[in-house]
Amino acid sequence: MEQVRIGIIGVGNMGIAHASYLDQGEINGAVLTAILDHNKEQADSFVEKLNKDLQVFTDMVG
């Protein structure tokens, strides 16, 4: 089965919930690869907690 790369916009309550089930492999073939949040510190903390190599974006432009 091919993998689908997923990005999450916003790492608030819902973003964390979505990342959690993706991280636990509850969606076959879906892999979390990127997050976008305007708050860089919050985004970096989120990535650190997951202990993943994710792309972090803080600006939707560029």
C-alpha angles and dihedrals in degrees: 000000000000121000124240115213113223130200123194123214110211126011098220123116097306094040090053091048092051092047090050096058092041090051091050091053095243091142109060112229096008118119125183108229108157145022133197123203130151090224107075095191091053091047093049091048090051092052091047091053092051091045089218136137099241131160109245121208125184099177128051091209121074 
